[in-house]
Amino acid sequence: MNEPSGRRKAQRAAARRPLMADPSTQIASKLRALYQALENEPIPHQFIELLERLDAAESAQLPR
């Protein structure tokens, strides 16, 4: 007789607990937040210089 009431208590306790998202969903959410934060960071000056040098090297190699 005690089991049904114990089961009901467990069901009520489970209903009060917040649902945990799937681990892959949690990882995806955190990665998305990290990438969005990185998008807002300024591009380092050294990286811009490197891209400019690469563009210049490509332009110098193109046949005219």
N, C-alpha and C positions, 0 to 999 in steps of 0.2 A: 504493500500500500504506500510505502514511503517513496518508491521509485517514481511514480507519475508526478508527484509534487516536486521531487528533486529535479526531474527532467524539465518541468515547467519553470523552475527557478533558473536552471541553466539556460533555457531558451530566452527568458526575460533578460538575464545578464548579457547574453550574446546580442540581444537586440539593442541594449544600451551602449555597447561598445562601438566606437566608430569603425567603419569598414576600412580595412587596410587595402590599399591599391596593390595591384599586381606588381611584384618587384621590378619587372621590366618597364612598367609604366612609371614607377618612381624614378628609375635610372634615366629614362627618356626625359622626364620633366626636369630633373636636375641638370642634365646635359644641355637641354634647351636654354635653361636659365644661364648656364655658364657661357654658352656661345653668344647669347644676347648681350651679356656683359662684355665679352671680348669685342663684339661689333661696335660697342660704344667707346672703346679705347682708341686713342689716337694712333695712327700708324707711325712706328719708330722712324726717325730721320734716316738712320742707316739703311733701313729696308727700302725707303724711297730712293736713296742714292743708288742702291744696288739695282733696282728696277730701271732707273735711268741709264745706268751703264750697260745693262743688258740690251735695252732698246737701241742704244748707240752702236753696240757691237753688231746687232742684227742688221741695222741700217747700213753699216759699213760692208757687210757681207753680201747684200742684195746686188744682183747684177743690174747695171744701168743701161 
